[in-house]
Amino acid sequence: MSDAALAQRALVTGGAGFIGSNLVRFLLGRGLDVLNVDALTYAGNLDSLADVAADTRYRFARADVRDRAALERLFAEFDPQLVFHLAAESHVDRSIVAPEDFVTTNVVGTFTLLEVARRAWGDDGARRFVHVSTDEVYGSLGETGRFSETTRYDPSSPYSASKAGADHLAHAYHRTYGLPVIVTNCSNNYGPRQFPEKLIPLMITRAMAGEPLPVYGAGDNVRDWLYVDDHCEALWAVAQRGKPGRDYNIGGDEERRNLEIVQLVCAELERVRPASDNAALGGRAYRELITFVEDRPGHDYRYAIDAARLRDELGFSPRESFESGLRKTIGWYLDNARWVERATSGAYRDWIEDNYGARLDR
């Protein structure tokens, strides 16, 4: 295979999840052949890829990143030059209730993928392994300061601890074996196709159904928000121009308190779908659905990203403001009722009731 052809082949793990499905679509738009490897756990949704399923450059393989034999077979068949590793258990609340899957998927799964790539690629330095991680590995900030690539890791939850372990393995495989790994740590993503356990789609879907909008504590926790299309652009920049062995923080420079996020969702819904037109609200305003619930254990106060390295070395800055991204996000959920209905049925509904039900009843 020629170098030109090889450069067009990307393997994406977790490509049926939120960021992964958007990244798959992005890469296909850049003309790459894409192999999507996903175990299709509860948050993996092939509906998110229905519009590209027939593309001749797209291939899907149902496989778990912990399954070494399956990964070895896929590497041999597809021979990727680029790997974007997004497969992970990623919900903090779930990690508190059931941490085992987070350790095995995020740590053991990452080890397995790194090992398969190392043995398949040898010393080919032209290939790239982009390990996608989170700013939660850094722990919590006070009112000031930002996370940089040199910030000491201080994870607070089983989720963030498992991602920290995976990050360390990724770096170790570069330092020990020369595997061309690049680690990225991003702030909170939002946008189309996000599974509605996360804050913004949870608020949208529950508000439209006239259900309580659960806000932890007083809603004072602060997060930096990154629109998913901007994240995909950043990952592409890292894969093309990033330096193996480096970390790159990816942020949106859009800090908001959680309560403000919920209020902005309510305000935008009122603008585009007035509460007076929504029979599910029974005459209430969207804001009246906001319900404060007991805070979760180990809830980090504030995250903020210093993305200067990404900007200065690779020339990348986000395009979307939070306001423009939120408008696009809400519009997508309102226009894709079938996707929402399928995503919020069955096991997911049971989980919402188990996790939030008692607190909402208080």
N, C-alpha and C positions, 0 to 999 in steps of 0.2 A: 504494500500500500504506500502511495506517495505521501510526502510530508503534508502536502496541501489537502489531501483527502483525510489524513489522520487528524488534522487540526479541526475538522468539522464534526467530530464525534464526542458527545458529552453524555456522561452517565450521571443521573440525578437520583439520589436516594431520598425517599420521602416525597416523591414528586406528585403524589395525589393529595398531599396536605395543602395547607393554605399558601405558605410562601413557595413551596415546591411546585404547585400547579401553575402559579403565576410565573415562576422561573422557567418551567418547561415551555410555556407559551412564548415567553420572551426569547428563549434560545432558538425555537423554531422560527421565530420572526427574524432572527439573524442568519438564517439559512443553515443551521447545524442539524445533523442527525442526532436525535435524542433518545436514549434508553431511560425510561422511568422505572425505577425499582422501588416498590412500596409493598409493605405487608398488609395494607388495607385494614388497619386497626380502626377503632371507632371514628377517628378524625380524618382518615383517608377516604376521599370521596371522588370516585371516577366521574360523577356528574360534573365536577369542576373542569374536566378535560374532554367533555363530550364534543366540543366544537373542533378539537384537533385529533380526535381518535382515528379518523380516516386518513390523516396525513401520512404519506408514504415515508416520510423522514422520522416518524414517531413510532416507538415501540414501547409496550408496557410489559413488565415482568413482575408477577406477584412473588415477592421473596422477602424474607426477613434479614436484616443486616447481621443478625447473629448466626445465620446459616452459611457457614463457610463454603460448603460444597456448592451451594447455589450461586454464591458470589464468584467463586472460581470459574464456574461454567459460563457465567455471563461475561466476565472479563475476557475469557478465551474467545467467546463468540463475537463480542462487540468491539473489543480492543479500543477502549476509550482513551483519548488523550486528556480530556478534562473530566474530573470528578467533582461534583458539588454535593457535599455530604450534609443533607438536611434532616435525615431520618432521626427522629427523637421523640421521646415522651416529653411533653413541653408544658403541662399545666401544673402550676404550683399547688393548687388545692388538691389535685389528684395525688401529687407526690407525698403530701402529708398523710393522706388516708391510706395509700397503697404504694410505698416507695420501691418495692422490689423490681417492678417493671422498669422503673427509671434507671436503676443501677444496671440491670442486664442489657437494656436497649442502648442507653446512652454511653455507658462505659465499655461493656463487653462488645456491643455492636460496633462501636467506633474502633476498638482494637481489631476486631475481625476484618473490617473493611480496610484498615491501614495495612494489615498483614497481607491481605490478598493483593492489594495494590503494589506493595513492596516487591512481592515475589513475581507479579506479572510484569512490572515495568523495569525491573533491574535498575540500571544506573542511567536510564533515559531522562536527562534533565530537562527535556523540552516539554514534558507533561506537567500537569498541575493538579493538585489535590486541594480543593478549597473546603475547609472545615468550618461550617457555619455555627456560631455559638451565640451567646447572649451576654448582655451587660450585667445580668444578675450574678455572674460569678464574682463580681467585685464587691458585693455586699451592699451596704446602705450608706448614703451620703446625708449630711446635715443640710442646713439651708444654703450653704455655699459649696463651691468646688465642682469639678467634673471628673469623670473617669477618663484616664488616658491609658495608653497601651502599657505603661509602666506601673499602673496602680496594682497594689498587692491584692491577690485573690482573697476573698473573705465571704464565701457563700453562706447563706442563711437557711435554705430549705433543702430537702433531699433532691429536688429538681436541680437547683443551682449547683449543689455539690457534685451531682453526677455529671453536669456539663463541665464543671471545673476539672474533674478527673479526665474527661474526654479531651479537653484542651491540652492538658499536660501530656497525655499520650501522643497527641498529634505533634506537639513540639519535640517530644522525645524521638519520634520516628524520623523527624528531619535531622536532628542533631546526631543521632546514633547511626542511622542508615542512609542519610542523604535524600530521603524521600522528599520530593518538592511540594511540601505542605505549606499552605498559607492559612492562618486562623483569622476569622472575622468575628467580632463581637458587636451585635446590633442592639439598638434600643427597641422599644415596643413597636411592633408592626401593626398596621391596620389596613383595611381595604377590602375589595371584593373577594368572596369565596373563603372568608375566615370562618372556622367552625364556631358556632355561637355559644361556646363556653367562655370565650374571651370577652373583655369588658364592652367594647363598642358594639359588636354584633349581638351580644347578649342584651344590651340595652335596647337596641333597635327592635329585635324580634319580640321581646317581652312588652315593650311599649305599644307596638302595633297590636298585640293581643290583649292589651288592657291589663297586664299582669304587673305585680310589684317589681320595682327596679332596685335590686339589692345593692347597697353601697356599704363597703366595710368601714367600721368605725365612724368617724366624722367625715370621711371622704377627703382627708387632708393629704394623703399620700401622693407624691409627685412622680410622674413618669415623662420621659422624652418620647415623642411619637414620630414614627417614620412610615410614610406611605409605601406600600409594598412594591409598587412599580419603581420607586426610587431605590429601594433595596436591591431589586433585580439589576438595575443599572450599575449599582455599586459593586455587586458581586461579579459582574462581567468585567468591570474595570480592574478589579483585583485579579481575576483569572488571566487577563490579557497583559497587565502591566505591573502587577504586584511582585514583590521579591519573595521567593521561597524562604521560609523560616521567620517571616515577619508576621506581626499582628496588625490588623487594621480595624479600628473602631468605626462603626457606621451608625451615625445618628441623624435625626431630623432637625435638631436645634429647635424643637417645639415642645417645651416643658408645659405641662398642665396638671393641675390637681385633679384627682379622680372625680370629685364632685362637679368640678367645672366641666369635665368631659360629659358627664351624664346630663348636665343642664344644657350643654350645647347640642347634644343629640335631641333632647326634647324640643329645643327651640327650632332646629332645622326640620324636625318632623312636623311641627306646628305650621311651619312655612309651606311645606310641600304637600302635607296630608293633614289638614286641620283636624284637631280633636273633635270638633263638632260634626265632622263627616265620618268619624270612626265609631261605629255602634258599640265596639268592644269596650270603649271607655265609659259608657253609661253617663255621659255628661261631664265627666271629669276632664281636667287638663292633664297633659302628659306629665308635667312637673309634679302633680299630685300623686303620681305612682312611686316617686322616690321613697325608698324605705331603708333606713339605716339599720344594719345588722351587726352582730358581734364580730369584731375584727378576727382575722385568722392568726394563728401562732406565727411568730417570727416574721411579721409583715414588714419588709424594708420600707423606710420612710421615703427616700428619694433616690432616683437614678437620673444621671445627666451625663451625656457623652461629649467628650472632646474629640472631634473628628478631624483635627488639623492635619494629621499625617495623611489621611485619605485625600484631603483637599490639596495639600502641598505637593505630595509625591505623585498622585495619580490624577489630579485635576478634577476631582468629582465633588459636586455639591448637589443636594436635593433640589428638585424642581417644584414640588408641591408644598404649599403652605398647609397648615393643619386645617384651616377653614375650607380650602378648595378640595383637599383630600377627603374631608368628612362629607362634603356635598356629594362627591362622586361615590363614596362608599354607601351612604344612605340611599342614593338613587339606584345603585345596583341591587341592594336588598329589596327595595320596593318593586323593582322590575323583574325580580327572579323569585317569585313566590313559590314556584315548584321546587326549586333548589332548597329554599328555606324549609318548606314543609318536610321534605325528605330528610334534611339534616337534623331537624328538631323532633323527629319522631322516635319511637321505640326506646332503645337503651339510653339515648341522650336525655330524654325526658325523665326517665327513672333516676338518672344521675343528678339532674337538677333538683328533683324532689328530695333525694337523699342528702345532698350537700347543703341546700339552702332552705329546705322546707321548714325545719324546726325553728331556724332563726327568723324566717319570715312570719311565723306564727306568733312570735313574741310580741 
